[in-house]
Amino acid sequence: MKIAYVSAGAGGMYCGSCIHDNALAAALQQRGEDALLLPIYTPLRTDEPSASSRRIFYGAINIYLEQRLSWFHRLPAFFHRWLDQPWVLRRISASSSSTDARELGALTLSMLQGEEGRQARELAELVEWLRDSYQPDVVHLAYSMLLGLAPALKRELGVPVLCSLQGEDIFLEELDSTYKARVLDTLRSLASHVDHFVATSDSYAEFMCDYLGISSERMSVARIGISLDGHRDPSDSIEVSTEEPLVLGFLARLCPEKGLHHLCGAFRQLSGELGKGKIRLRVAGYLGGRDKAYVAELIRQIEDWGLSEDFDLVGEVDREEKIRFLQSLDVLSVPTTYREAKGLSILEALANGIPVVQPRHGAFPELVGRTGGGILVEPDSVDALSQGILDLWRDPQKRRELSDRGRVAVHRDYSADVMAQRTLAIYAQVLDR
């Protein structure tokens, strides 16, 4: 089967959606499918070997300048192509690349307008290349913000178009009020051009059916999976530490919506109850420019609490560093303030036998329930989070059970290959219809 999977790069950031898309494409390729992972905006940055094409469409520089300058699309094709070169996009992304929804309302709407938008030249180039050079059996869009491509793809290629849903409502809800309603109306209208939608979790499937007005018959779930290379083997014997300090970890983008401030609050409470030096907090993840002040304020608070010696800001990590980081922990928590659609770092922790403490919302009840690798607490409550972590620390036997169950379940049910199997089954169902 020839599969054109269109994914969006996130500039210089390690992006959960990019990692998910790359893992899926690689697993499809390993199964012998002709799966083309086609980046748009910027090259995909992942912490695994890239499965994507070097050819980039809808280059971020081009679409930005086409939005700002009405005459820019009339420049010669070779100039646009030069701006789409990976090395150019990487250099620009390293020094800028804002994904703040409040600043991107007009561009978002224009992209969704497809052939009527300012980026019509980019759409025509992508459609022409897919039609004449690749000729896929199915086109899979990585998320709903790409639905502006769907009408032209359906008309010109004559093949099924699917669309994944993996957390884009967070971006949509942050849009400036001037554009938010128009963007949502446009998305709901464009949904009729998609043959089938694929969500990353049961909870997100249900939510997006209502959010975009999609019937449940047009929605399936292909649960997220991860590449298990380098993670602990399910047969490994893992010693659960009963010695102090308890090492508490956070692995996610360093921003308010991921709830790092809640975990810092729990760290303070636990340090007060157990005593200084009895608990350490280790934090890893990407820090973007807009969130530097947020993290600086958290560091200042930790200094004021006198807990700097028990706090370790690791920062951004590559794949090997990430696995070492996870294996250094006793418990991981990413207490998001929003309803997470995926939860990749949760699966990565569980794959290494690290139990998790997560808020009872979004995909977390499903992940914890299906893996048995953690506990759930009341969302947005520092007290509940502290108590959940404390309960696990005081019960090594329970931590050992969660560690074993979670590790086995992830290796059995949440591998990239299992995700690819389910996705292929969805493709087959759509093609049969």
C-alpha positions in Angstrom: 0.0 0.0 0.0 1.3 3.5 -0.9 0.6 5.8 2.0 1.2 9.5 2.0 1.3 10.7 5.6 1.5 14.5 5.8 2.9 15.8 9.1 3.8 19.2 10.4 7.2 20.1 11.8 7.4 22.1 15.0 10.6 24.1 14.2 13.5 23.4 16.6 11.3 21.7 19.2 11.1 18.0 20.1 7.3 17.6 19.5 5.2 14.8 20.7 3.1 14.7 17.5 6.3 14.6 15.4 7.7 11.7 17.5 4.3 9.9 17.2 4.1 10.4 13.4 7.7 9.4 12.8 7.3 6.2 14.9 4.1 5.3 13.0 5.8 5.9 9.6 8.9 3.9 10.6 6.7 1.0 11.8 4.7 1.0 8.6 7.9 0.9 6.6 9.3 -1.9 8.7 6.1 -3.8 7.9 6.9 -3.5 4.2 4.5 -0.7 3.4 5.4 2.1 1.0 4.8 4.8 3.6 6.0 8.3 2.8 6.2 10.7 5.8 6.0 14.1 4.1 6.9 17.1 6.3 5.4 20.5 5.9 6.4 23.8 7.5 9.8 22.6 8.8 11.8 19.3 9.0 10.4 17.0 11.7 12.6 17.0 14.8 12.5 13.7 16.6 14.8 11.8 19.0 14.8 8.7 16.8 16.1 8.0 13.3 14.1 10.1 10.8 11.6 8.2 8.6 10.6 11.3 6.8 11.2 12.6 3.3 13.8 15.4 2.7 11.3 17.2 0.5 9.4 19.8 2.4 6.2 21.4 1.2 4.5 24.5 2.7 7.8 25.7 4.0 7.4 27.9 7.0 9.2 30.9 5.5 7.2 30.8 2.3 3.8 30.5 4.0 4.6 33.3 6.5 5.7 35.7 3.8 2.8 34.8 1.5 0.5 35.7 4.4 2.2 39.0 5.1 3.0 40.1 1.5 0.3 39.8 -1.1 2.8 39.7 -4.0 5.2 37.2 -2.6 3.6 34.1 -4.2 4.4 35.6 -7.7 8.2 35.3 -7.2 9.9 32.6 -9.3 9.5 29.0 -8.3 13.2 28.4 -7.8 13.2 31.1 -5.1 10.4 29.5 -3.2 12.1 26.1 -3.6 15.3 27.5 -2.2 13.5 28.8 0.9 12.0 25.2 1.4 15.5 23.6 1.7 15.8 21.8 5.1 19.0 23.6 6.1 17.4 27.0 5.5 14.3 26.0 7.5 16.4 24.5 10.4 18.5 27.7 10.6 15.5 30.0 10.8 13.7 27.6 13.2 16.7 27.6 15.6 16.4 31.3 16.2 12.7 32.0 16.0 9.6 29.9 15.2 6.6 31.0 17.3 3.7 28.6 17.7 1.7 31.0 19.9 -1.9 30.6 18.7 -2.6 34.2 19.7 -0.3 35.4 16.9 -1.4 32.9 14.2 -5.1 33.4 13.8 -5.0 34.9 10.3 -2.5 32.4 9.0 -4.4 29.5 10.5 -7.6 30.6 8.8 -5.8 31.2 5.4 -4.3 27.7 5.5 -7.8 26.2 6.1 -9.2 28.2 3.2 -7.0 26.0 0.9 -7.3 27.1 -2.7 -8.9 30.4 -1.6 -6.2 31.2 0.9 -2.9 33.0 0.5 -1.0 29.7 0.4 -2.8 28.4 -2.7 0.5 28.1 -4.6 1.8 25.7 -1.9 -1.3 23.6 -2.1 -1.1 23.3 -5.8 2.5 22.3 -5.7 1.8 19.5 -3.1 -1.2 18.2 -4.9 0.6 18.1 -8.2 3.6 16.3 -6.8 1.4 13.6 -5.0 -0.7 13.1 -8.1 2.1 12.9 -10.7 5.1 11.7 -8.8 3.9 9.5 -5.9 0.4 8.4 -6.6 -0.7 7.2 -3.2 -3.5 4.8 -2.4 -4.4 6.8 0.7 -3.5 10.2 2.1 -3.3 10.6 5.9 -3.2 14.1 7.4 -1.5 14.3 10.8 -4.0 16.7 12.4 -7.1 18.7 11.7 -5.3 22.0 11.1 -4.4 20.5 7.7 -8.0 20.0 6.6 -7.6 22.9 4.1 -5.7 20.4 2.0 -8.5 17.8 1.9 -10.9 19.1 -0.8 -8.1 19.5 -3.4 -6.5 16.1 -2.5 -9.9 14.3 -2.8 -10.7 15.9 -6.2 -7.2 15.6 -7.8 -6.1 12.2 -6.4 -9.3 10.4 -6.1 -8.2 8.4 -3.1 -9.4 8.2 0.5 -8.2 11.1 2.8 -7.9 10.4 6.5 -7.1 12.8 9.3 -5.6 12.1 12.8 -6.7 14.0 15.8 -4.0 14.3 18.5 -4.5 17.3 20.7 -5.0 20.3 18.4 -7.9 21.6 20.4 -5.4 23.2 22.8 -4.1 25.4 19.9 -7.6 26.2 18.7 -8.8 27.3 22.1 -6.0 29.7 22.4 -6.7 31.5 19.1 -7.5 35.2 19.3 -11.3 35.7 19.6 -11.2 37.5 16.2 -10.5 34.2 14.5 -11.5 31.4 16.8 -15.2 31.1 15.8 -14.3 31.4 12.1 -11.6 28.8 12.3 -13.9 26.3 14.1 -16.7 26.9 11.6 -14.3 26.3 8.8 -12.9 23.1 10.4 -16.4 21.7 10.9 -17.3 22.4 7.3 -14.1 20.9 6.0 -14.6 17.7 8.0 -17.1 16.5 5.4 -14.2 16.2 2.9 -12.5 13.6 5.1 -13.3 9.9 4.7 -12.3 8.9 8.2 -10.8 10.3 11.4 -8.3 8.6 13.6 -7.9 9.6 17.3 -5.1 8.7 19.7 -7.3 7.7 22.6 -10.9 6.8 23.3 -11.5 10.0 25.4 -10.1 12.2 22.6 -12.2 10.5 20.0 -15.4 11.1 22.0 -14.4 14.7 22.6 -13.5 15.5 19.0 -16.7 14.0 17.7 -18.6 16.6 19.6 -16.0 19.4 19.1 -16.0 19.1 15.3 -19.4 17.6 14.8 -18.2 14.3 13.5 -20.4 11.2 13.6 -18.9 8.2 15.6 -19.1 6.0 12.5 -16.4 8.2 10.9 -14.1 7.9 13.9 -11.7 5.2 14.9 -8.9 4.9 17.5 -5.3 3.9 16.9 -3.8 4.2 20.3 -0.4 5.8 20.5 2.6 3.6 20.5 6.3 4.1 21.0 9.5 2.7 19.6 10.8 0.3 22.3 14.4 0.3 21.2 16.7 1.0 24.1 14.0 0.9 26.8 14.0 -1.8 29.5 13.0 -5.3 28.5 9.8 -6.6 30.1 11.7 -9.6 31.4 14.2 -7.4 33.3 14.3 -7.6 37.0 14.1 -4.0 38.4 14.9 -3.2 42.0 12.5 -0.7 43.5 14.5 1.7 45.7 13.4 1.9 49.4 16.2 4.3 50.2 16.1 8.1 50.4 15.8 10.4 48.6 12.7 9.7 46.5 13.5 10.9 43.0 10.5 12.5 41.4 10.6 13.3 37.7 9.0 15.5 35.0 9.5 14.9 31.3 7.6 17.2 28.9 7.8 20.7 27.4 8.5 23.2 30.1 5.3 25.3 30.1 2.3 26.1 32.3 -0.1 23.8 30.5 2.1 20.8 31.3 1.6 21.6 35.0 5.2 21.9 36.1 4.2 24.5 38.7 1.8 21.9 40.2 4.7 19.4 40.5 7.0 22.1 42.0 4.2 22.8 44.6 4.0 19.1 45.4 7.8 19.0 45.7 7.7 21.8 48.3 4.9 20.1 50.3 6.7 16.7 50.3 10.0 18.3 51.3 8.2 20.0 54.2 6.6 16.7 55.3 9.5 14.4 54.8 12.3 16.9 55.4 15.0 18.4 53.2 17.1 16.0 51.3 14.4 13.3 51.4 13.0 14.0 48.0 14.6 15.3 44.7 12.9 16.8 41.7 14.4 16.2 38.3 13.0 18.1 35.3 13.7 17.5 31.6 12.1 18.9 28.5 12.2 21.5 25.8 12.1 25.2 26.9 10.8 27.6 24.3 11.3 31.4 24.3 7.8 32.3 25.4 8.1 30.1 28.6 11.5 31.2 29.8 10.0 33.7 32.3 7.7 31.0 33.6 10.6 28.6 34.3 12.7 31.4 35.8 10.0 32.2 38.3 9.7 28.5 39.3 13.5 28.4 39.8 13.3 31.6 41.9 10.6 30.0 44.1 12.6 26.9 44.6 15.5 29.0 45.7 13.3 30.9 48.1 12.1 27.6 49.6 15.7 26.6 50.2 15.3 23.5 47.9 17.8 24.3 45.2 20.2 21.5 46.2 17.3 19.0 45.7 16.3 20.3 42.3 17.9 19.3 39.0 16.9 21.1 35.8 18.2 18.7 33.1 16.7 20.6 30.2 16.3 19.2 26.7 17.4 15.5 26.2 18.1 13.3 23.2 16.8 9.7 23.1 19.7 8.1 25.0 19.7 10.9 27.6 15.9 10.6 27.9 16.1 6.9 28.7 18.9 7.4 31.2 16.9 10.2 32.8 13.8 8.0 33.1 15.7 5.2 34.6 17.1 7.5 37.3 13.6 8.2 38.7 11.4 6.5 41.3 8.2 8.2 40.1 7.2 10.4 37.1 4.4 12.9 37.0 3.3 15.3 34.3 0.2 16.9 35.9 -1.2 18.7 32.8 -3.8 21.5 33.3 -5.5 20.4 30.1 -7.0 17.1 28.9 -4.0 15.5 27.3 -4.8 13.5 24.1 -1.6 11.4 23.9 0.7 11.0 26.9 3.9 9.7 25.2 6.2 10.5 28.2 3.8 8.4 30.4 4.3 5.4 28.1 8.1 6.0 28.0 8.3 6.0 31.8 6.2 2.9 32.1 8.3 1.1 29.5 11.3 1.6 31.8 9.4 0.4 34.9 8.8 3.9 36.4 5.3 4.2 37.9 3.3 7.4 37.2 1.0 9.7 39.2 -1.3 11.5 36.8 -4.4 13.7 36.9 -7.7 12.0 36.3 -8.6 13.6 33.0 -7.9 13.3 29.2 -6.1 10.2 28.1 -4.5 9.4 31.5 -7.4 7.3 32.9 -7.3 5.2 29.8 -3.4 4.8 29.8 -3.3 4.1 33.6 -6.3 1.8 33.4 -5.0 -0.3 30.5 -1.4 -0.5 31.7 -1.9 -0.7 35.5 1.3 1.3 35.8 0.2 4.2 38.0 -2.3 6.0 40.0 -4.8 8.8 39.3 -5.4 11.9 41.4 -7.7 14.9 41.3 -6.6 17.3 38.6 -5.2 20.8 39.4 -4.7 19.9 43.1 -1.3 20.2 44.6 -2.6 18.5 47.8 -3.9 15.5 45.8 -0.7 15.2 43.8 1.5 15.3 46.9 -0.6 12.7 48.6 -0.5 10.4 45.6 3.3 10.6 45.4 3.6 10.1 49.1 1.4 7.0 49.1 3.6 5.4 46.5 6.8 6.3 48.3 5.5 4.7 51.5 4.4 1.5 49.7 7.4 -0.1 47.9 5.5 -3.2 47.2 2.8 -1.3 45.3 5.5 0.6 43.4 7.0 -2.8 42.4 3.7 -4.1 41.2 2.9 -0.9 39.2 6.4 -1.1 37.7 6.1 -4.7 36.6 2.5 -4.3 35.2 3.2 -1.1 33.4 6.4 -2.3 31.7 4.8 -5.5 30.5 1.6 -3.8 29.3 3.5 -1.1 27.3 5.7 -3.7 25.5 2.6 -5.8 24.8 0.0 -3.2 23.8 1.7 0.2 23.1 4.5 -0.5 20.7 4.9 1.4 17.5 4.2 -1.9 15.6 0.9 -2.4 17.4 0.0 1.2 16.5 0.9 0.5 12.8 -1.2 -2.7 12.8 -4.3 -0.9 14.0 -3.7 2.0 11.5 -3.4 -0.5 8.6 -6.6 -2.1 9.7 -8.3 1.3 9.5 -6.9 2.0 6.1 -8.2 -1.4 4.9 -11.7 -0.7 6.2 -11.8 2.7 4.5 -10.5 1.3 1.2 -13.1 -1.5 1.3 -15.9 1.1 1.6 
